[in-house]
Amino acid sequence: MDETRTERAVLRRAGPADAAGVAEVWLRSYAAALPGVVRPHTDDAVRAWFRTVVVPERETWVADAGGEIVGMMVLHGEVELDQLYLAPERRGQGLGDRFVALAKERRPGGLALWTFQVNRPAQRFYLRHGFRERFRTDGRDNEEREPDVRYSWLPEG
């Protein structure tokens, strides 16, 4: 693990100028982690969605390493951890842990999220962070038509 690279990444709220970097991290991470999952939207449509919807309308956070976006997280509504993606070369360096800690801080009453059933590393990651599997679906209700898993985290107490 390269601690110095992780230490330099600062977690901060995303602004309009970050939308392109956020989209690129999402695209690169999705391609690396989910190569067999069909994306229903083109790269340009994904970039436009981040620019016009996600960054301006949702609580979007970035991991900024010297001006380069190397990770992103989106919180939506009261409990939804909607997106958490890291640049492939930054996986395993603690950034995901930092994002989950931030999400729990921002939503202390609990969190919920979806991940695809084929994404076993993500499932192990969320279980390690105290999330519990609630149910599985056959994917008929998501755009990718990919079987998925619903997880939630509730604070102890």
C-alpha positions as CSV (number, residue, x, y, z in Angstrom):
1,M,0.0,0.0,0.0
2,D,1.4,3.4,-1.0
3,E,0.5,5.5,2.1
4,T,2.0,8.7,0.7
5,R,-0.2,8.8,-2.3
6,T,-3.3,8.2,-0.2
7,E,-2.3,10.8,2.4
8,R,-2.1,13.5,-0.4
9,A,-5.7,12.8,-1.5
10,V,-8.0,15.3,0.1
11,L,-11.8,14.6,0.3
12,R,-13.8,17.6,-0.5
13,R,-17.2,18.6,-2.0
14,A,-17.2,18.7,-5.8
15,G,-17.9,21.8,-7.7
16,P,-18.9,22.4,-11.3
17,A,-15.2,22.4,-12.5
18,D,-14.9,18.8,-11.1
19,A,-17.7,17.3,-13.1
20,A,-15.4,16.1,-16.0
21,G,-12.9,14.5,-13.6
22,V,-15.7,12.8,-11.6
23,A,-17.2,11.4,-14.8
24,E,-13.7,10.1,-15.9
25,V,-13.1,8.3,-12.6
26,W,-16.6,6.7,-12.9
27,L,-16.0,5.6,-16.5
28,R,-12.5,4.2,-15.8
29,S,-13.6,2.5,-12.6
30,Y,-16.7,1.0,-14.1
31,A,-14.8,-0.4,-17.0
32,A,-12.1,-1.9,-14.7
33,A,-14.4,-3.3,-12.0
34,L,-17.4,-4.4,-14.2
35,P,-16.1,-5.4,-17.6
36,G,-19.0,-7.8,-18.2
37,V,-21.8,-5.4,-17.2
38,V,-23.4,-3.6,-20.1
39,R,-23.6,0.1,-19.7
40,P,-26.9,1.5,-21.1
41,H,-25.4,5.0,-21.8
42,T,-22.6,6.2,-24.0
43,D,-19.5,7.8,-22.4
44,D,-20.7,11.2,-23.6
45,A,-24.1,10.7,-22.0
46,V,-22.4,9.7,-18.7
47,R,-20.3,12.8,-18.8
48,A,-23.4,15.0,-19.4
49,W,-25.3,13.3,-16.6
50,F,-22.4,14.1,-14.1
51,R,-22.2,17.7,-15.4
52,T,-25.9,18.5,-15.5
53,V,-27.4,16.3,-12.8
54,V,-25.0,14.6,-10.3
55,V,-22.5,17.4,-9.4
56,P,-25.0,20.3,-9.3
57,E,-28.0,18.4,-7.7
58,R,-26.5,15.8,-5.5
59,E,-24.1,15.7,-2.6
60,T,-20.9,14.8,-4.6
61,W,-17.5,14.4,-3.0
62,V,-14.1,13.9,-4.6
63,A,-10.7,12.6,-3.6
64,D,-8.4,15.3,-5.0
65,A,-4.7,14.3,-5.3
66,G,-2.9,17.5,-6.2
67,G,-5.6,18.7,-8.6
68,E,-6.4,15.2,-10.0
69,I,-9.7,13.6,-9.2
70,V,-8.9,10.0,-8.1
71,G,-12.1,9.0,-6.4
72,M,-15.8,10.1,-6.1
73,M,-18.8,9.5,-3.9
74,V,-22.4,10.6,-4.3
75,L,-24.9,10.8,-1.4
76,H,-28.5,11.2,-2.5
77,G,-31.5,11.8,-0.3
78,E,-31.7,10.8,3.3
79,V,-29.8,7.5,3.2
80,E,-28.6,6.6,-0.3
81,L,-24.9,6.0,-0.9
82,D,-25.5,6.4,-4.7
83,Q,-22.0,6.1,-6.1
84,L,-18.6,5.3,-4.8
85,Y,-15.9,4.8,-7.5
86,L,-12.1,5.1,-7.4
87,A,-9.5,5.4,-10.1
88,P,-8.4,1.8,-10.7
89,E,-4.8,2.5,-9.7
90,R,-6.0,4.0,-6.4
91,R,-7.9,0.9,-5.2
92,G,-6.6,-0.7,-2.0
93,Q,-5.0,2.5,-0.7
94,G,-7.7,3.4,1.9
95,L,-9.6,6.0,-0.1
96,G,-12.8,3.8,-0.2
97,D,-12.5,3.5,3.6
98,R,-12.3,7.2,4.0
99,F,-15.3,7.8,1.7
100,V,-17.4,5.3,3.7
101,A,-16.4,7.0,7.0
102,L,-17.4,10.3,5.5
103,A,-20.7,8.9,4.3
104,K,-21.4,7.5,7.8
105,E,-20.6,10.9,9.2
106,R,-22.9,12.7,6.8
107,R,-25.7,10.2,7.2
108,P,-25.4,9.1,10.8
109,G,-28.9,7.6,10.9
110,G,-28.0,5.0,8.3
111,L,-27.1,4.3,4.7
112,A,-28.3,2.1,1.9
113,L,-26.8,1.2,-1.4
114,W,-27.0,-1.2,-4.4
115,T,-24.1,-3.2,-5.9
116,F,-24.1,-5.7,-8.7
117,Q,-24.0,-9.4,-7.7
118,V,-21.0,-9.9,-10.0
119,N,-19.0,-7.2,-8.1
120,R,-17.7,-9.5,-5.3
121,P,-14.9,-7.1,-4.2
122,A,-17.5,-4.4,-3.6
123,Q,-19.7,-6.8,-1.6
124,R,-16.7,-7.8,0.6
125,F,-15.8,-4.1,1.0
126,Y,-19.3,-3.1,2.2
127,L,-19.6,-6.1,4.5
128,R,-16.3,-5.2,6.1
129,H,-17.7,-1.7,6.8
130,G,-20.7,-3.0,8.7
131,F,-23.2,-3.1,5.8
132,R,-25.6,-6.0,5.8
133,E,-27.2,-7.6,2.8
134,R,-31.0,-7.0,2.8
135,F,-32.1,-8.7,-0.5
136,R,-31.1,-9.6,-4.0
137,T,-32.9,-8.9,-7.3
138,D,-32.8,-10.4,-10.8
139,G,-31.9,-6.9,-12.2
140,R,-35.2,-6.3,-14.0
141,D,-35.5,-2.9,-12.2
142,N,-32.1,-1.4,-13.1
143,E,-31.0,0.0,-16.4
144,E,-28.3,-2.5,-16.9
145,R,-30.6,-5.5,-16.3
146,E,-27.9,-6.9,-14.1
147,P,-28.7,-8.9,-10.9
148,D,-28.0,-6.7,-7.9
149,V,-27.8,-6.7,-4.1
150,R,-29.3,-4.1,-1.6
151,Y,-27.1,-3.3,1.4
152,S,-27.8,-1.1,4.4
153,W,-25.9,0.1,7.4
154,L,-27.4,1.3,10.6
155,P,-25.5,2.8,13.5
156,E,-25.0,0.7,16.6
157,G,-26.9,1.7,19.6
